[in-house]
Amino acid sequence: MKMLLVALLLVSTTQTHAEDSALQAVLSQKGLQKVTHWLTDWLQSELDNITLPEVKGSVHIIFGSVDYVLYNMSIQRCDLPEPSIAFSEGTGISLQVSGLSIAITGLWKTHYGLIKDGGWFELVMFTVSLNTVLQLGREDKRLSISTAVCSADVESAQVNFHGGGSFIFQPFVKMFNKRIRNKIRAKICQTFEKEIEALESHLAAVSVAMKVDPYVYLNISLTDSPLVNDSGLGLNVKGEFYSNNFPSEPPFSPKHFEVPWREDYMVSLGASEFFVNSAAYAYQSAGALQIRITDDMIPKASPFHLNTSQFGQLIPQLPKKYPDLPMQLLLYASEAPLFSFNKTVINVNVSASAKAYAMKADSVAIPLFRLDVESSFSGKAYIDKYLLKGVLEMKNLTVTLGATEIGCFPVGPIKQALKLTMSSFVLPKLNAQLKDGLPLPRVKGFGLRNSVMTIENGFLALATDISAPYDSWQ
């Protein structure tokens, strides 16, 4: 059941109409069936760890009433057919298990007047069935789950008592066999409902503010109730990033989009421009989009180093005022990078500034100048098997002198040097990595398979199957 919850949290959403959601997803019937298969395999592997509840009761025999307890039970064998699972429109998920047979051993004890006895027993139940409907909802902006309907049946049960005075009670087993079946039948739904309540308690304890790293967190609250029809289940997720220390709303709003639903894949996902841009805004608000560059970060083989004398090739007056001093550059985003998705193409606009300092021997930083850089890039991305591949190109680059402590100087040579660096070193190295491909992420053994990613107007769409550790058991 916990596996089923994980799948519901990771994947969801039929065609949606939530104006303020930045993340959408679709769990198809194919995906639901696969989750059921995983769940069956997982249950089979966990039989040794399952704790069965005690069964208590009393039965009237010829000599009077005998109180009994069946406890310390463990499953020795279980023939578990794959459950039948389907979406229940407007409610959640219906689950049916039929034809289950199970063999259990455990301990027994009885209390008859002043006589106490005990021993061990073997219990075999045939043709056990369970019919249930899970209600999925929205509570405090998070997913909630409850049992809407539960019924169970046990067609037959055979019990053999051993040890103690079992030879006295065994002849009367047929007289209370039906009562034991009724007790077990009631326990099935009680146990199932208890597990669902524990699951709901776990959900209630999960914060909708998911910490990503020391800089930002992601709001994963639901914008509306789960959407369920006969062929799909879905959630709309706010999907907005915030700075941990300086949370604020960005100067833009999410726009409506609908992720294409591919029924031939387990999951269809969609992430809007707002999702990506809110991340950029949050990181910029947190002060994470900056780096201080020192000369020891530049390869020794590089023809250019951070030194006032070498910068004299670009700024003639600099070495005259501050001869042969090491330099530092503070590179930072002056505004949050802005992404846009336009049918097959990803566009990125970057506004950055670079503050230059000369470093005296006593580590005092002397401000020199500030350059403001506006740049734009376009790229394409696609998935090839288990790798994310693509290509990136620079569309435009402008450089202006934002401030100076050493007098004005032409920025044309610096602009040409930056263009040369980007076109000859940075972009070729990055594109070589994108050509080879970056591995798709895996989370606790779960990964993407047979994935197709497309760039749509305003959002990214991903249709994919999911692989799990349980697949290797087959």
Order of alpha helices (4+ residues) and beta strands (2+ residues): alpha-beta-alpha-beta-beta-beta-beta-beta-beta-alpha-alpha-beta-beta-beta-beta-beta-beta-beta-alpha-beta-alpha-alpha-beta-beta-beta-beta-beta-alpha-alpha-beta-beta-beta
